[in-house]
Amino acid sequence: MSTQLVTGNHAAGHSMALAGEANRTARGSVCGIYPITPQTEIVEYVARFPFSRGRVIPVESEHSAMGVCIGAALNGARAFTASSSNGLAYMAENVMVASFYRLPIVMAVVNRTLGPPWNIWADQGDSLMFRDFAWVQLYCDSSQDVADTALLAFRVAEDPRVLLPVMVCMDGFILSHTSMEIELADQAQVDRYLPPCDIPHHLDNAHPFTTAGMTMPDETLAHRVDLGEAMARVPDVFEEHRAGFRDVFGREVSGAVTAYRAEDADHLFIASGTVSTTLRDVIDERRARGERVGMIRIKMFHPFPADAIRRLCAPASRVGVLDRNYAAGSGGIFWKEVSMALQPRGDLLVQGYLTGVGGVDVVPATVHGVMDDLATRETAGAPVWTGVKR
Amino acid sequence: MIEIRIHGRGGQGGVTLAKLLAAAEHREGKSVQAFGVYAAERSGAPVQAFLRIDDEPIHNPNQIYEPDHLIVLDPTLISPVILGGLKPGGWILFNCDQPPEYYAAQERGKKFRIATVDARSIALKYGLGSTSVPIVNTALAGAAARLLGMNLESVIDAFGDFGFGGGNIEAAREAYESLRLQRSEPAPGEMHRPPATVGAAHHLLDENTGAPPAVKTGQWANRQPAWENQTPPCNFVCPAGNDVQGFLAALNRDDVDGALGVLLETSPLPSVCGRVCPGFCMMQCNRSELEGPVNVRALERYAGDHGQAQVAAAERRAERVAIVGAGPAGLSGAWQLARLGYAVTVFDAGAEPGGLMRTGIPSYRLPRQALERDIDRIRALGVEFVGDSRIDHERLDELAHEFDAVLAATGLQRLTSVDLGVDLGRGERRVMQGIEFLDAVSRKDVRVDGENVIVVGGGNTAVDAARSAFRLGADSVQIVYRRTRTEMPAIPEEVDEAMDEGIHIRFLTMPLQIAGGDGHQRLRCQQMALGDADESGRRAPVPVPGSEFEIPCDRVILALGQKADLSLLPEQVELHQHAPIEQDGAAPVYPAGDLLTNEGTVTAAIGCGREMALLLHERFSGEKRYADKPPEASVVRADRVRLHHFAVHRPHGENVLPVEDRAGSFEEVHRGLDGIEEAHRCLSCGVCNACDRCVTYCPDGVLHREGDRIVFDYDYCKGCGVCVNECSRAVIYMKAS
């Protein structure tokens, strides 16, 4: 393990490559790759990695990149890839197939605004379009978090109680292209942390069978119930492997939700990704002025940590949710999920804020504006746009 | 925390500079953060990079809006907004060749400090980047290290992370040493001296507008576009030397007269060529890569038939020229020479000028009025025709003493024959030559109604003879050819039309002998197979043993080709391209057309006639009026045309006489185009047609049209290449600089 000055892309590529290499004693690893800004450096990193037992397969589209991962995982390999924005949209059909096949594929998603109009900056709308695709989604707030979460993702995905694919998401450019010092794992650590990938339903010539063929409604219904039960087991499995991560690497990897100065907060703010970093600094500033403000950072999106959020929001009277994404016609996607989780609390004012949509920089002034609005409004209303210039 | 913002342009290495400095500070135990913000992903576009340095871990993910210091890779990037964000007293590190005192140390009431380093010269000295775009970031890293109080060795060590060595290290060292700092306050001991300024300090911003000074962004270019017309393949290949693209361009301006004028520059016979040319230009037309070649032949016919041209001869010259042969080569020579002012007399064995165009090409392909239209234009120049005047060896010698020069263009007078065991008497009923048959047809002096006719051969004469026989009411017409369709020299469309008319072509069939008598005549043939390629490059037919068979026939027409009859010329003369035959005491004799080249098409004869006439003119006037053949490299082939810029438009075919109306009639089969829309399909390969896509798409507005040219402002052209990619026809290309 060593401290190095690297970008978020480098961190993701490094962890995924070491995870792939760690499966060299089992059925190896496969990465289907197709470039798109701002994730290209990830697959470039992986493509340069000298795997002992692994293949990096350049293909002609994101749809095929995921197709490669599906085929590889169906054959028992540890499979991973990366994508962004409209590339993910093009991949969509196979994104769904991966999870419905129950394949523990890990995908790094560098969040980038969906076009048109064309824009390369951070917005979570791309990964959140897969809200209902039975993928576990983890939103990172630093390059260190990316490096560590990418390893944790394999452990969770491949756990026999889960067997679901996992997205490891980071804000485009803000993390993907920013150089900072982080601790990078070495191969021996990853070998210890990740057991050989064992996909119980992988294809086997000695025991031929057909997978995921035509099923009747009753069987499909059962498949969906199974999916839900696997999703429901994710939080506990995640915590278990988070503890295992600490044992091997000697540091914490952030949890499904992280509370900050929330225990006695009257006004609580909820955010994900790098927006939560800015939010934390503003909370310190406001706390110094004696304001009872706190925050919750959501890392895990689906399974949504509704219980944890309900528990952490108990002391608050008002909750503001900051979304770097926008579902036209309703509002921020995290806000909707939080509102659903907090529905039993009829006394709580829950207000949504659209911050940093389209890659707009979310600066302290933006956050102050959000806090002032929440403090002064009489009732919750439609989501509030911030940073609009037109 | 120290926050530094770096301003550069795409390609200058500003983001890497931030990462280099971060890596160096990391070595000195600092927490660092470095990232860039990219605007348009284009060389020269403004790029910002950010660097945070702190003793504590850094979390702030925001861009830097109020930097402590600026590093500016190009002084012209300074703007009021950038300076407005700089904290008071902050350093601005400039890449420029001026001392820091050159600049005013305050702008709009805000004070700052300036440091300069001539990173550009340093980068050039150590060969970093190209001479036009030196990469200055490693030099600036050295300078910034000094300003930040860093150990230079930390910077140089950090270079290793990026694979930078050699000149980069030297550049960083030199920049570290040569950094110049502005002294905003006199140093101790220097109080008695005036401030060290160089003339009046220059403001970073325009006093009135706040705009940065102009920068000649063309300095960043490492390549430059150029505009120059190239050679279209149609023009390159046309044997007549026609400016095909030029006359199509005139048609596209709805200038039919102008189109005819362009054609008449090189050929006096557009109405003829527009009917009988094989269409060499069409065979090489780049539009074939889309939906089919431009129908140039039909458009030439349209211009020839519908255009009006005022043609005048130059002032009459003293020299008199005799032209022997009033076929296409002779007429072409006469046309060029008469226009240049020569007194031209054309001799021909026939009663009327035209040669084989009159006697050998049937009127269903070339109506006589079309031929007359072209010939009348030549007559109008004062060219004298002497008909019924066959010129033999002796007479040619006389002409060479009566005239100042002779152009000999007698064509191919010797007919190739084959021994079929019978005499080939002139007008012989059973076996006759195709050329003679067609001549008789043109004079309405032959009947084949009710006969079974066999034509032997695969050229245009064979097809013309067969189709004429069909029109004269032959009971059946067959063509016997010893090779296959692929090797047939006849114009493919003519072959198709012959087959449409019910003419049967027996390929790989060789005639051996005529057997039987009147009423029971048969042509004995042998089946052939294709063997190896012969000297012409075509696969030679070889007999299949034991495959002989007989075809009943009343008449056999031989169309086996013609050769030049050189007996006309002085004895033991060797013909050389582009050289007259010289004899003591006699005028030079210029051979021209098929006599010289044996090309066998009207088009090639026109070209050769013109070339030899202009050579003749050069001899008498010293004036060279013909252009040398352009190099093949200048020809814009389909791979250089942006075919995807063009919409698909099906070719316009000519109106055609229905097959059922052709029997018994010599009415023209091809009826021409209804209009000139077909010309719109011309891609104008290699020739600027003022589409001005380049003007529209140039992102920097550094090119414009001046008349028929595009002109570049190289002071501001960054060499991005958009104009090259947008030029549909390869007129704009990138030259190395």
Boltz contact constraints between the chains, C-beta under 6 A:
constraints:
  - contact:
      token1: [A, 5]
      token2: [B, 23]
      max_distance: 6.0
  - contact:
      token1: [A, 5]
      token2: [B, 26]
      max_distance: 6.0
  - contact:
      token1: [A, 174]
      token2: [B, 61]
      max_distance: 6.0
  - contact:
      token1: [A, 177]
      token2: [B, 35]
      max_distance: 6.0
  - contact:
      token1: [A, 178]
      token2: [B, 35]
      max_distance: 6.0
  - contact:
      token1: [A, 179]
      token2: [B, 19]
      max_distance: 6.0
  - contact:
      token1: [A, 179]
      token2: [B, 22]
      max_distance: 6.0
  - contact:
      token1: [A, 179]
      token2: [B, 34]
      max_distance: 6.0
  - contact:
      token1: [A, 180]
      token2: [B, 33]
      max_distance: 6.0
  - contact:
      token1: [A, 181]
      token2: [B, 26]
      max_distance: 6.0
  - contact:
      token1: [A, 274]
      token2: [B, 61]
      max_distance: 6.0
  - contact:
      token1: [A, 277]
      token2: [B, 59]
      max_distance: 6.0
  - contact:
      token1: [A, 277]
      token2: [B, 61]
      max_distance: 6.0
  - contact:
      token1: [A, 361]
      token2: [B, 62]
      max_distance: 6.0
  - contact:
      token1: [A, 361]
      token2: [B, 63]
      max_distance: 6.0
  - contact:
      token1: [A, 363]
      token2: [B, 62]
      max_distance: 6.0
